[in-house]
Amino acid sequence: MELIQEHSDVAAYLAADDVVDHDHPLVDETADALWTATGDAYSYAKAAFEFVRDTIPHSADSGDDRVSWRASDVVATRNGICYAKAHALTALLRNRGIPAGLCYQLLGDDDGSNPVLHGLVALRLPGSEDWSRVDPRGNKPGVDAQFTLDHEQLAFPVRPELGEIDYPGLYAAAHPAPLKALQESVDRAQLWRNLPTGL
């Protein structure tokens, strides 16, 4: 998929903010441990992806009612929905100088009803001019997202015939729509009611 950078300067995709707080001590500590176990950018990026995908359960799968949105909180609580997990992976990648951004899909039920925004991450390894999308949502029966940079293996391929959309925008900061839903929800039940239905 051809992604459209929100910012032409790739430095924007390395910045820290209140959401992607990659300068937080816990994010730094986690990145240190992952880097020590790998030692090069590709292996680190894959390990960071698998860490977020596999050790931070998606709250819809785990039943956890807590709502986290800041990357460091996602790592600390080991909990989050797709947007939150995308924030965590973006922070871990940026912590080691790997440009990363946030991107989104619009997905629906099998009949196309109940559209909802889904969050992903795109990264660009050093020396590459290409962005690759990965989905740290978390696998379960019927979902098999993998760290593959030469082709996409996301949790949910879009079905255009049902009105689903791959949004081409590559955002340096969390989009206001999903961030507002996360920040204004006191628990997962409220978050489910607040989930955005588009960008």
N, C-alpha and C positions, 0 to 999 in steps of 0.2 A: 504494500500500500504506500502511495506517495503522500508523505506527511508534509504539512505546511507549517514551518516554524513561526511561532508568534513573534519571536525576536530573531533578527538576522545574526546578532552577535551570540556565538555559542556560549560565551561567558555567562549569559543569563541562565543557562541550564546547569550551572555549577553553583549558583547562589544559595545561601541559606535564608530562611525566613521563619515566621512563627509556625508554619505548617511543616515545611521540610527543614527541620532544625538539625541539619547534619553536623553542626558544631556542638551539639549537646554531648556531655560526657558519656552517657549510656550508648548513644549511637557511635561515638568514637571508640569506645571499648569493644562494642560488637564488631565494628569494622576491623579493628586491630586483630581480633581473634580470627575472623574470617580470612584476613590478608595473610596472617602467619601460616594458616593452613593451606594457602594456595600460592601466592607469590607472584602472579602475573595478572594483568587486567582481565583477560578472558576468563581464566579460572576463578578469579575473585567475583566477577559479575555473575557467573553461573552459580557460585556458592551463595552469594547474597540473594539471588532469585530463589534458590531452593530453600534457604533459611526462611525467607518470608512466606513462601508458598506452603512449606511443610511444617514449620514450628509455630506459626501464628495462625491458629484456626480462624476461618471465616465465621463470624458470629452466627450466621444463619445455619451453619453446620453444627456448631458447638452448643448453640442455645444460650450463649452468653448475652446477657441483657445490657452490658456496659457499652457505651458509645465512646470510642476514641477517635481522634482526628489528627492530632499532632504526632509526627513520626516517632519521637522519643516515647510518647505514651503508648503507641502501638507496640513498640519493642518491649516496653516495661510490662504492660498488661498481657502481652501475647494474645491480643484480641483486636478484631476490626473487620469491617466489611471491605469490599473491593477498593473503595476510594482510600480508606485508611491504610490498607496494606500497600497500595500504590505509593502513598506518601512515604511509608517506611522504606520501601525498596529504592525509591528515588533518593532518599537521604543517604542510604548506605552506599549507593553508587557515587553520588556527588562527594561523599566523604573521602573517597579515594581518587578524585579527579576525573571520574567518568561522567561525561555530560549525560543527563537524564531529564526527561520531561514527562508530563502527564497527558494522556489522551483518553478518548472516550468513545463508547459505542452506545447506540440505542437498541435495546433488546426487548423482546416481548414474549408472551406465552406462545405455545405451539400453534395457536390460531391467530397470532398477531396482536392479541388484546393485552392490556395492562403494560404498556411500554414503560421502560425504566432505564435510566442512565447507568452504564457500567464503566468502571475505571480501569485503565491499563497504564503501562509504563513504556516509554520508548527510550532506548539508550544508544549511544554512539561510542564505540571503543576507540581508544587512541589510534591514530593513523587511518581511520576510516572516515569516509565522507557520508556514509549511509546510516540512517536511523533504523533500528529494529524494534518492533513492538513485542513485548512479552506480557504475560498475564499471571501475576502472583496470587490470584484469587484463592487458590487451594483446590486440589483435586478431590474427586469423589466419584462414585459410579456414574459413568456417562460424561465426566469431565476429565480431560487429560492434557492440561497445559504443560508445555515443555520449554526449556531454554534452547531455542533454535534460532540462530541469527540469519541463516541462509534462506529460510522459509518460516512462515508463521505457523505456530501450533498453539492457538489461543484456547481459552476455556470455552468460548462460544463464537464460532464463525457466524457472521451475520447472514440473515436470510432476507435479501432485498424484496423478494416477492411478498413478504409479510410486513413490509414497511420498516424493517430494521436498517440501521445506518451505521457505517463506519465514519465517524467524524474525522476529517483530515487534519484538524488543528493540533499542533504540538505546543502545549502550554508550559511555560517556565514555572508558573505558580498554579496552585489549585484553582480550578474554575469556581466562580462564586456560587453556582447553583448547587453542586454537591457539597461544597464546604458549608454553606448556610444550613443545609439539611442536617449535617453532622453536628454543627455547633448549637443548633436550636432544638436538639432532641435529647431528652433526659434519659431515655432508654430505647431499646431496640424496637419496641412496639410503636413508639412515637416516630422513630426514624423511618420505619416502614411506611407510615402515613405521609412522611415528608419527602420521600425520595423523589428527585426531579424526573420529569418525563421528557426532558430534552434540554439542549443547551440554549 
